[in-house]
Each structure stands twice: as C-alpha cells, then as structure tokens.
Amino acid sequence: MPLSLPRPVFDARIGSNSFGDLPEWDLTDLYTSPEAPEVETDLAYVETTVVAFEADYKGKLADQTAAQLLACVQTYESIETVAGKLMSYAGLRYYQNTMDSDRAKFMADMQDRITTFTTPLVFFSLEFNRLEDDHLNRLLAENAALARYKPVFDRMRAMRPYQLSDELETFLHDESVVGASAWNKLFDETMAGLMFSVAGEEEDLNLEATLNLLTDTDRTKREAAARALAVVFDKNIKLFSRVHNTLAKEKEIHDRWRKMPSPQHGRHLSNHVEPEVVEALRNVVVAAYPKLSHRYYRLKAKWMGLETLQVWDRNAPLPIDTPKLVGWDEARRTVQEAYAAFDPRMAEVSEPFFTKGWIDAGVKPGKAPGAFAHPTVTTAHPYVMLNYLGKPRDVMTLAHELGHGVHQVLAAAQGELLSSTPLTLAETASVFGEMLTFRRLLDQAKTPAEKKTLLAGKVEDMINTVVRQIAFYDFECKLHAARAEGELTPDDINALWMSVQAQSLGDAFEFMDGYETFWAYIPHFVHSPFYVYAYAFGDGLVNALYAAYADGLEGFEDKYFEMLKAGGSKHHKELLAPFGLDASDPKFWDKGLSMIAGFIDELEAMEG
C-alpha cells in the first residue's frame, strides 16, 4: 500500500529482551535464499510463459471462445502469482533491512527483470477493454467459470476511457522502474538511514524509536523527540520536496494524457468506489471536526493542566495513565482471546502467524518503520511486520495488522485476481480486530481511571484514523492541485500542511516552529497517493458494522466471515447489504462518527 540484524536496538527500554522473544519472519515458505534454484526457475517460468501468452493471444482476444478466454485469464493469473511471489520475497527481505546494499540490489534486480519479462503483457488489458460489451456478456453467459472473473473485468474496463495507445502503455510500463518506483526507493532508503539526536538520549535514534518517544509519559522527552524530528526533517526538506514535486508532476502528466477528471480519480477507480461516496465521507468528517477532535483535545488539555497543547502532547499518555510495558506473550494472548470471544474461527486463523514465522516484530537498525500486513500471493500466506515497543498502542497495532492477515488468509481461496480487496474495504478486518480487542479490554477494566485511559486511547486512535487521515487527504488534494500550477518550494508545501493541521486539530493546539515539515515522513503520500482516505472509510464502515453486531444482528458472525472470504469479488454495496448498510448514503458515515462522539460524551461525563 504500505515491509535480521544480530542485535536489538539501543537499550533495554526498547530492546527485544524487555518483551520476551519477539518473532522474526521465516521467508522460506517463499524461497530458501536469493540463490535458491527455484528463484531462477520461477523467473524462467515468467519469461517463457509471457512470450507464449503474447504469441497465443495478442491480436486474437476477440476471436476466443468462452473456454479459450477462460484459459487465457487463468494463464494470466498464473503469471501474476509467480511474479508476485518473486517480488514479495525480494520486498520482504529488503524491508527487514533497507540499509543492506545486497538486499536493495536483489530487489532492484528482481524488479528490473520482472518488469522486462512482463512488458509483453501490457497488450492484454488494453485489448480486453476493446472487446464489445455485447460480445463479452455473451461469453460470460456461456461460461460460469469465466463469469466468476466479472468483478476483475469490471475493474479493468473502468479504465477504458483513460487508457492510452498500446505503444504508450508499453513505454510507461518499461519506464516505471526509473519513475515512481525509483523515487519511492530513494524515499525509503533516506528515511531508514535518518538518525535523530534526541536530548537526554545516550545514542542517536532511528525514526521509529524517535516517534515512539512522542508517546512517552515524560513531557520533556516528548518535546526533545519532536524537536529532533524537526531538525532532521528540515535538513532534508529539499530532498523530500524534490521527491514530492517529481511524483506529483509525473502523476499530473500521466493523468493529463489519460484525461483523468481529477488527480484522485485513479485511486477511486482502483478502490472500486464512486467519487461521490468519498466526497460524502470527506465532507461529513470535516464538518465533524469541532465535535470530535476540537472537543476532545480541549478536554485533554484540561486533563493535562495545560492552557494549550503542543504537538508533542497529541499522543501523550494521560496523567492518570500508569506507564506499562506489555510483554509479547501478553499482547498475543490479549488479541487472540478477543478474537476467540467473537468467534473461535478468528483465533484459529490467526494462530500460524505466531507459530510459523509469519510475524516480524522487533525494532532493528535498518528495518522499515511502521507496520503492515503483506498478502504475498494466494499460493503462500501473508506476512505481518511490526516494530513492537511494548506500548499498549502496539497491542492495538498487533490486533490491526493481524486482522489484515486473517482477511488475506480467508480471501486467498478466491485466487490471485479476485482475492485482492479494494483499499476502502481492506481496512475492514483490521479495524474490526482493533475494536474487538478494545471492547474486551474495556470490559475487563477494574477502575474508573483504567476505563477512562482506555476510552481516551481509543478516541485518540479513532481521531488519528478518521480526522487525521482525512486531513492528510485534503493535504494531498491541495498539494496536487498546487503542483499542477508549477514547482512547489519547501515553504509552499509546509504552508499547505499547516493549513490542514490547524483546521483539523483545532484551537487547543499551539504549533512549534518546525512542525510545518512533518509531512515529510508520511510514506503514503509517496507510495500510494490518496490512499489515506481508505483508513477513514474503514473506520466508519467498521463502526457501523460493530453497531449492527452490538445490536445483535442475527447470524452476524457468519455474515462477517462471508464478507472477508469474498475478497475483491464483490462491490461494497453487495458486501454491506446483508448487514443492512449502504456506504453511498451520507447518513451511513454519520453513524460511524456518532460512535466516536459517544465515546467523547462518556469521557466528558466522567469529569462530572
């Protein structure tokens, strides 16, 4: 969307020994090593199968019978699977240590070879999109196995108005390795190599460890971390501005040639979601800023005894929050018990992640920051990456990424082309997994202070997921619109960032000098333009889903499993219909936001 070294990082506070034995990936389910003979065998398969595919089908798609077209699609799917397996292996090894030049070279070489080998495939979607609707519909009516792929065809054909000539599409495919993907790599390697000199820390820290200090109980440590981030971002701001300027301009050129109506339109098409649905979500969230983030942060300032909050207070623990490090075994138990309480099948599907090397949890030098679940390919299994530091929030991150993993395992039966869930629905199982874990912890809270801490933490997570991500989306919209008018200076980008931050966070905040550069480290802007609204979409959707579950909707668990198993084989309207929900109704989003507002109501009531 969205990732070993011999020693734990820095000190016992965040070293793996603090949390028990943290798991590492076992990538041998993909390949035993970069030198494994299967790597070359699979590369040869991709190369030769693509050559045969082009010879068999190029210029001939319109002449295929239903059975022949099915065989064509299945061969295409097989190529995608093997190529995806190779790239997954190269990418996962690289994310384990982005500073290792051998891993970086292996991934770059693999990307070059796969891109070269698959260039002849470019004709397929272009020629397929030139098939007449009536002709294709007749073939689908004749063959149920072919008709199963209709959602894939629908997504492909949504691009019909925007596709270029075969020659231009082939050129763009070839050029991609020195275009966006090269700038992505520069961004990743630069970020992984940044070190931050934080006042009071004996050694320089990497990005993940420095960001982690922003949730420290000690306010001076939080401030020191925020200021250290600002210093390093400022030193590198010209490079990050160049990355954003180049990527936004490249996107503008591609969109102009394709006659896309807006910079966001390509993302909406790939998400299989209507622009008006996203616009409704965006507008409802922005209108709710005052009753959500503005109100909550004023409360938080009061709890912390402050007139105004600084940016380093945004994710600070509450004063009543007892600092707590959660061991890995406890984190695992908490999440799996919450999953099992909802439905034992959830815990069962999650079990191999812990026992078979499907999770890489420790913080290590060179390891990519953040967390993700990568589905790899449907013939293998997903891998989850965490940077586990023992904070209660890290337990929620485990619940989140494990939810993705469960979703990916369940959807794999759809096959490579149908398993992939559009981003708007891809966050469903992850956010639902978080909600299950949170509700279980809330039910087990023994004191009012513990309940308040949990509620506040959940509200902050929801604000980060809904309010902050929509503010990120607005920032991207402004950035791409401004870049279309000309080159942007770092100050220009900084100003766009601050305009959305002030609007979304509200009057409780004072913004330190240097915060204007904090857009620089957000990877989604670089890797997946306009991805971020998917988080808000997912949170709103899950809040509405959870309300249906809490209201005792009959057969909810089975309906939920069927939704996850569907992967990308159904549109969001079809997936939500069994729950009596419709995301195209603006009132749908109000339901989700009212759950956040309800939690803030509870917190305000505790003040009395």
C-alpha positions in Angstrom: 0.0 0.0 0.0 2.3 0.0 2.7 7.9 -4.4 4.7 17.9 -9.7 10.6 20.1 -8.0 12.2 22.1 -9.6 15.1 21.4 -7.1 17.9 18.4 -5.4 19.4 18.4 -1.6 19.2 19.9 0.9 21.6 19.0 -0.2 25.1 16.8 -2.4 27.3 13.9 0.0 27.3 13.2 -0.9 23.7 15.3 -4.0 23.2 13.6 -7.3 22.4 14.6 -8.7 25.8 12.1 -6.4 27.5 9.2 -8.1 25.8 10.2 -11.8 25.6 11.2 -13.5 22.4 10.0 -11.4 19.5 9.2 -13.4 16.4 11.1 -13.0 13.1 9.9 -13.8 9.6 10.7 -17.2 8.2 10.7 -16.4 4.5 11.5 -20.0 3.4 7.8 -20.6 2.6 8.6 -18.3 -0.4 12.2 -19.1 -1.2 15.0 -20.6 1.0 17.5 -17.9 -0.2 18.1 -15.5 -3.0 20.4 -18.1 -4.5 17.8 -20.9 -4.3 17.4 -22.6 -7.8 13.6 -22.0 -7.5 14.2 -18.3 -7.9 15.7 -18.8 -11.4 13.2 -21.5 -12.2 10.3 -19.1 -11.4 11.9 -16.2 -13.3 12.3 -18.5 -16.3 8.6 -19.6 -16.0 7.5 -15.9 -16.1 9.7 -15.1 -19.1 8.7 -18.1 -21.2 5.0 -18.1 -20.3 4.7 -14.4 -21.1 6.3 -15.0 -24.5 3.9 -17.8 -25.2 0.9 -15.8 -23.9 1.7 -12.9 -26.2 2.1 -15.3 -29.2 -1.2 -17.1 -28.4 -3.4 -14.1 -27.6 -2.1 -10.8 -28.9 -4.5 -9.5 -31.6 -6.7 -12.6 -31.1 -8.8 -11.9 -27.9 -11.9 -11.0 -29.9 -11.7 -14.5 -31.6 -11.6 -16.6 -28.4 -14.5 -18.8 -27.3 -15.6 -18.6 -23.7 -13.5 -21.6 -22.8 -10.5 -20.2 -24.6 -10.8 -16.9 -22.9 -11.1 -18.6 -19.6 -7.8 -20.5 -20.3 -6.2 -17.1 -21.2 -7.3 -15.4 -18.0 -6.1 -18.4 -15.9 -2.7 -18.3 -17.6 -2.5 -14.6 -16.9 -3.4 -15.3 -13.2 -0.7 -17.9 -13.0 1.9 -15.4 -14.3 0.7 -12.8 -11.8 1.1 -15.4 -9.0 4.6 -16.4 -9.8 5.8 -12.8 -10.5 4.1 -11.7 -7.3 5.8 -14.4 -5.2 9.2 -13.3 -6.5 8.6 -9.6 -5.8 7.1 -10.4 -2.4 10.2 -12.3 -1.4 12.5 -9.5 -2.6 10.4 -6.8 -1.0 10.1 -8.5 2.4 13.8 -9.2 2.6 14.5 -5.6 1.8 12.1 -4.2 4.4 13.8 -6.3 7.1 17.0 -4.2 6.5 16.7 -1.4 4.0 20.3 -0.4 4.7 21.7 -3.7 3.4 23.0 -3.0 -0.1 22.8 -6.7 -1.1 19.1 -6.8 -0.3 18.5 -3.5 -2.1 20.3 -4.8 -5.2 18.4 -8.1 -5.2 15.1 -6.2 -5.0 16.1 -3.7 -7.7 17.4 -6.5 -10.0 14.2 -8.5 -9.4 12.1 -5.5 -10.2 14.0 -4.9 -13.4 13.8 -8.5 -14.6 10.1 -8.8 -13.7 9.3 -5.5 -15.4 11.2 -6.5 -18.5 9.7 -10.0 -18.7 6.1 -8.8 -18.2 6.2 -5.9 -20.6 4.6 -8.0 -23.4 1.6 -8.5 -21.1 0.6 -4.8 -21.4 -1.5 -5.6 -24.5 -3.9 -7.9 -22.5 -5.9 -5.3 -20.5 -5.8 -2.8 -23.5 -7.1 -5.4 -26.0 -9.6 -6.8 -23.5 -11.0 -3.4 -22.9 -11.6 -3.1 -26.7 -13.9 -6.1 -26.6 -17.5 -5.1 -27.3 -19.8 -5.2 -24.3 -22.4 -7.4 -26.0 -19.7 -9.9 -27.1 -18.2 -10.1 -23.7 -21.6 -10.5 -22.0 -22.4 -13.4 -24.3 -19.2 -15.2 -23.4 -19.8 -14.6 -19.7 -23.4 -16.0 -20.0 -21.9 -19.2 -21.7 -19.3 -20.0 -19.1 -19.9 -19.7 -15.3 -16.1 -20.2 -14.6 -15.3 -17.2 -16.8 -18.2 -15.2 -15.3 -16.6 -15.6 -11.9 -14.0 -13.1 -13.0 -16.5 -10.4 -13.9 -15.5 -8.2 -10.9 -11.9 -8.2 -12.3 -13.2 -7.4 -15.8 -15.4 -4.6 -14.4 -12.4 -3.0 -12.7 -10.3 -3.3 -15.8 -13.0 -1.9 -18.0 -13.5 1.1 -15.7 -10.1 2.2 -17.1 -11.4 2.1 -20.7 -12.0 5.8 -21.1 -8.5 6.5 -19.7 -6.2 4.0 -21.5 -3.5 5.2 -24.0 -2.3 3.5 -27.1 -0.6 0.1 -26.8 2.8 1.7 -27.6 2.4 4.4 -24.9 1.2 1.9 -22.3 4.2 -0.3 -23.0 6.5 2.6 -22.7 5.0 3.6 -19.3 5.4 0.0 -18.1 9.0 -0.1 -19.1 9.8 3.4 -17.7 8.2 2.7 -14.3 11.4 1.3 -12.8 13.1 4.7 -13.2 10.0 6.6 -12.5 7.8 6.4 -9.3 9.4 3.2 -8.0 12.9 4.7 -8.1 11.7 7.8 -6.2 9.9 5.5 -3.7 13.1 3.6 -3.1 15.1 6.9 -2.6 12.5 8.0 0.0 12.5 4.6 1.8 16.3 4.4 1.9 16.6 8.0 3.1 14.0 7.5 5.8 15.6 4.3 7.0 19.0 6.0 7.2 17.9 9.1 9.2 19.2 9.2 12.8 17.9 11.7 15.4 19.9 13.2 18.2 17.4 13.5 21.0 18.3 15.5 24.1 18.7 13.1 27.0 19.3 10.0 24.9 22.8 8.4 25.0 22.7 7.3 21.4 21.1 8.6 18.2 17.7 7.0 17.5 16.1 5.9 14.2 12.8 7.3 13.1 10.6 4.6 14.7 12.3 4.9 18.1 12.1 8.7 17.9 8.4 8.7 17.0 7.9 6.3 19.9 9.1 8.9 22.3 6.2 11.1 21.3 4.0 8.8 23.5 6.4 8.9 26.5 5.0 9.9 29.9 7.8 12.4 30.3 6.9 15.7 28.6 10.5 16.8 28.3 11.3 13.6 26.4 8.3 14.1 24.1 9.4 17.7 23.3 13.0 16.6 22.8 11.8 14.0 20.3 9.6 16.4 18.4 12.4 19.0 18.2 14.9 16.3 17.0 12.5 15.3 14.3 12.0 18.9 13.2 15.8 19.4 13.0 16.5 16.4 10.8 13.4 16.9 8.6 14.5 20.5 8.0 18.0 19.4 7.0 16.5 17.0 4.4 13.5 19.1 3.4 14.9 19.9 -0.1 15.2 16.2 -0.9 11.7 15.4 0.3 10.3 18.4 -1.6 12.1 17.1 -4.7 10.5 13.7 -4.2 7.0 15.1 -3.8 7.4 17.6 -6.7 8.6 14.9 -9.1 6.0 12.3 -8.1 3.1 14.8 -8.2 4.3 16.2 -11.6 4.7 12.6 -13.0 1.2 11.8 -11.8 -0.1 15.1 -13.4 1.5 14.1 -16.7 0.1 10.6 -16.7 -3.4 11.9 -15.6 -3.4 14.6 -18.3 -2.5 12.1 -21.1 -5.2 9.7 -19.8 -7.7 12.6 -19.5 -8.5 11.7 -15.9 -11.0 14.2 -14.5 -9.1 14.7 -11.2 -5.8 13.6 -9.5 -7.9 11.4 -7.1 -9.9 9.6 -9.8 -7.4 6.8 -10.5 -7.4 5.9 -6.8 -11.2 5.9 -6.7 -11.2 3.6 -9.8 -8.7 1.2 -8.2 -10.7 1.2 -5.0 -13.9 0.5 -6.9 -15.6 3.3 -5.1 -17.6 6.2 -6.5 -16.1 9.7 -6.2 -19.3 11.0 -4.6 -19.1 8.4 -1.8 -15.5 9.6 -0.9 -16.7 13.2 -1.2 -19.6 12.4 1.2 -17.2 10.8 3.7 -14.7 13.7 3.4 -17.4 16.4 3.9 -19.1 14.6 6.9 -15.7 14.2 8.7 -14.6 17.8 8.1 -18.0 19.1 9.3 -17.5 16.9 12.4 -14.0 18.3 13.3 -15.5 20.7 16.0 -17.5 17.9 17.8 -14.7 15.3 17.5 -11.0 16.4 17.5 -11.5 20.1 18.7 -13.7 19.0 21.6 -11.5 16.0 22.6 -8.2 18.0 22.6 -9.7 20.7 24.7 -10.7 18.0 27.2 -7.2 16.6 27.0 -5.6 20.0 27.6 -7.7 20.3 30.8 -6.7 16.8 32.0 -3.0 17.7 31.5 -3.4 21.0 33.3 -2.3 23.0 30.2 -3.7 26.1 28.6 -2.7 24.9 25.1 -1.4 21.6 23.8 1.8 21.4 21.9 2.2 18.9 19.0 4.2 16.6 21.3 1.2 16.3 23.6 -1.1 15.0 20.8 -0.5 11.3 21.5 0.8 11.8 25.1 -0.5 9.3 27.8 -3.0 10.8 30.2 -1.5 11.9 33.6 -3.6 9.2 35.3 -2.2 6.6 32.9 0.2 4.2 34.7 3.2 3.6 32.4 3.0 0.0 31.3 5.2 -2.2 29.1 3.3 -5.1 27.6 5.3 -8.3 27.0 4.9 -10.1 23.7 3.2 -13.1 25.2 0.6 -10.9 26.9 0.0 -9.0 23.7 -0.6 -12.2 21.8 -2.9 -13.6 24.5 -4.9 -10.3 24.6 -5.5 -10.2 20.9 -6.2 -13.9 20.4 -8.6 -14.1 23.3 -10.5 -11.1 21.9 -10.7 -12.7 18.5 -11.8 -16.0 20.0 -14.5 -14.4 22.1 -16.0 -13.0 18.9 -15.7 -16.3 17.0 -13.2 -19.2 17.7 -12.5 -19.3 13.9 -10.8 -15.9 14.1 -8.3 -17.1 16.7 -7.7 -20.3 14.7 -6.9 -18.5 11.5 -4.5 -16.1 13.4 -2.6 -19.0 15.1 0.0 -19.7 12.4 1.1 -16.1 12.4 2.6 -16.6 15.8 3.8 -20.2 15.4 5.1 -20.4 11.9 7.3 -17.2 11.4 4.6 -15.1 9.7 5.3 -12.1 12.0 8.5 -9.9 12.3 8.0 -7.9 15.5 11.3 -6.5 16.7 12.8 -3.0 16.2 16.1 -3.4 14.4 18.6 -1.0 12.7 17.7 -0.6 9.0 14.3 -2.2 9.4 11.5 -0.3 7.7 9.4 1.8 10.1 5.7 1.3 10.8 3.7 -1.8 10.4 1.9 -3.7 7.6 0.4 -7.0 6.6 1.6 -8.1 3.1 -0.6 -10.8 1.5 2.2 -12.1 -0.8 0.4 -14.4 -3.1 -2.6 -16.8 -2.7 -0.4 -19.9 -3.0 1.6 -18.8 0.0 0.4 -16.8 3.0 0.6 -13.2 4.4 3.4 -11.8 6.5 2.9 -9.2 9.2 5.6 -6.6 10.1 5.6 -4.7 13.4 8.0 -2.5 15.2 6.9 -3.7 18.7 7.9 -1.5 21.6 5.7 -2.8 24.3 3.3 0.1 24.4 -0.5 -0.6 24.8 -0.9 1.1 21.4 1.5 -1.6 20.0 -1.0 -4.2 21.2 -3.7 -2.5 19.1 -1.3 -2.4 16.2 -0.9 -6.1 16.5 -4.7 -6.5 16.6 -5.0 -4.3 13.5 -2.3 -6.0 11.3 -3.4 -9.4 12.4 -6.9 -8.5 11.2 -5.5 -7.8 7.8 -3.7 -11.1 7.9 -6.8 -13.0 8.8 -8.7 -11.2 6.0 -5.9 -12.1 3.5 -5.9 -15.8 4.5 -9.7 -16.0 4.2 -9.8 -14.2 0.8 -7.0 -16.3 -0.7 -9.4 -19.0 -1.8 -10.7 -16.5 -4.4 -7.4 -16.8 -6.3 -4.9 -14.2 -7.3 -7.1 -11.9 -9.3 -10.2 -11.9 -7.1 -8.6 -12.1 -3.6 -7.3 -8.5 -3.5 -9.7 -6.3 -1.6 -10.0 -2.6 -2.7 -8.3 -0.3 -0.2 -11.6 1.0 1.0 -12.6 -2.4 2.2 -9.1 -3.6 3.0 -9.2 -1.9 6.4 -12.4 -3.6 7.5 -11.0 -6.7 9.3 -8.1 -4.8 10.7 -10.2 -2.0 12.3 -12.8 -4.6 13.4 -9.9 -6.6 15.1 -8.9 -3.5 16.9 -12.5 -2.8 18.0 -12.8 -6.4 19.4 -9.6 -6.0 21.3 -10.5 -2.6 22.7 -14.0 -3.8 23.8 -12.5 -6.8 25.6 -10.0 -4.6 27.4 -12.8 -2.1 28.3 -15.0 -4.9 29.7 -12.1 -6.1 31.9 -11.2 -2.6 33.2 -11.2 -2.7 37.0 -11.2 1.1 37.9 -12.7 4.3 36.5 -9.2 5.5 35.8 -8.4 2.4 33.8 -11.7 2.8 31.8 -11.0 6.5 31.2 -7.5 5.7 29.9 -8.8 3.0 27.6 -11.6 5.2 26.3 -9.3 8.2 25.7 -6.8 6.0 23.9 -9.5 4.6 21.7 -10.8 8.1 20.9 -7.3 9.2 20.0 -6.8 6.2 17.7 -10.1 7.0 16.0 -9.2 10.6 15.6 -5.9 9.5 14.2 -7.7 7.1 11.8 -10.6 9.3 10.7 -9.8 13.0 11.3 -6.1 12.9 10.7 -6.3 10.8 7.6 -9.0 13.0 6.1 -6.8 16.0 6.9 -3.9 14.1 5.1 -6.3 13.5 2.1 -7.1 17.2 2.0 -3.3 18.0 2.1 -2.7 15.7 -0.8 -5.6 17.2 -2.8 -4.1 20.7 -2.1 -0.6 19.6 -2.9 -1.5 18.0 -6.3 -3.7 21.0 -7.3 -0.9 23.4 -6.4 1.8 21.3 -8.2 -0.3 21.5 -11.4 0.2 25.3 -11.3 4.0 24.9 -11.0 7.0 23.8 -8.9 6.5 24.0 -5.2 9.1 25.3 -2.8 9.5 23.6 0.6 7.8 26.6 2.2 4.8 26.1 -0.2 4.4 22.5 0.9 4.9 23.5 4.5 2.1 26.1 4.3 -0.3 23.5 2.7 0.4 21.1 5.6 -0.1 23.7 8.3 -3.5 24.8 6.8 -5.0 21.3 7.2 -3.3 20.7 10.6 -4.8 23.9 12.2 -8.2 23.1 10.7 -8.3 19.5 11.8 -6.7 19.7 15.3 -8.4 22.9 16.4 -7.8 25.8 18.8 -6.4 23.6 21.7 -3.0 23.4 19.8 -0.1 25.7 19.5 2.3 24.6 16.7 6.0 24.7 17.4 8.5 26.0 14.8 9.5 23.1 12.7 6.2 21.2 12.8 5.5 22.5 9.3 7.9 19.9 7.9 6.2 16.9 9.5 4.5 16.0 6.2 7.9 14.7 5.0 7.9 11.4 6.8 4.4 10.2 5.8 5.1 7.2 3.4 1.6 7.0 2.0 2.0 10.4 0.2 4.9 8.9 -1.7 3.9 5.2 -2.2 0.2 5.4 -2.6 -1.3 8.9 -3.5 -4.7 9.4 -1.9 -4.6 6.0 -0.1 -5.2 7.7 3.2 -9.0 8.1 2.9 -9.2 4.3 3.0 -8.4 4.4 6.7 -11.3 6.8 7.4 -13.6 4.7 5.1 -12.6 1.5 7.0 -13.1 3.1 10.5 -16.5 4.5 9.6 -17.6 1.2 8.0 -16.4 -0.8 11.0 -18.2 1.5 13.4 -21.4 0.9 11.5 -20.7 -2.9 11.3 -19.9 -3.1 15.0 -23.1 -1.2 15.9 -25.0 -3.9 13.9 -23.1 -6.6 15.9 -23.8 -4.9 19.2 -27.5 -4.7 18.3 -27.5 -8.5 18.0 -28.0 -8.8 14.2 -28.8 -12.4 13.6 -26.1 -14.5 12.1 -23.6 -11.6 12.2 -20.5 -13.8 12.6 -21.3 -15.9 9.6 -22.1 -12.9 7.5 -18.8 -11.3 8.6 -16.8 -14.3 7.6 -18.5 -14.4 4.2 -17.6 -10.8 3.7 -14.0 -11.4 4.4 -13.9 -14.5 2.2 -15.3 -12.5 -0.7 -12.0 -10.6 -1.0 -12.4 -8.4 -4.1 -15.1 -10.5 -5.7 -17.9 -8.1 -4.7 -18.7 -4.4 -4.7 -19.0 -2.6 -1.3 -22.8 -2.3 -1.9 -23.1 -6.1 -2.2 -20.8 -6.8 0.8 -22.7 -4.5 3.1 -26.2 -5.3 2.0 -26.5 -8.4 4.4 -25.9 -6.1 7.3 -28.5 -3.6 6.2 -25.8 -0.9 5.5 -25.1 1.3 2.4 -21.9 3.4 2.2 -23.4 5.6 -0.5 -25.8 7.0 2.0 -24.3 10.1 3.7 -26.1 9.1 6.9 -24.0 5.9 6.9 -20.9 8.0 7.8 -22.8 9.9 10.5 -23.3 6.5 12.3 -19.6 5.9 12.4 -18.8 9.4 13.6 -21.5 9.3 16.2 -19.7 6.3 17.9 -16.6 8.5 18.3 -18.7 11.4 19.6 -20.4 9.0 22.0 -17.1 7.9 23.5 -16.2 11.6 24.0 -19.6 12.1 25.7 -18.6 9.3 28.1 -15.3 11.0 28.8 -17.0 14.3 29.4 -19.4 12.6 31.8 -16.5 11.3 33.8 -15.5 14.9 34.5 -18.7 15.5 36.5 
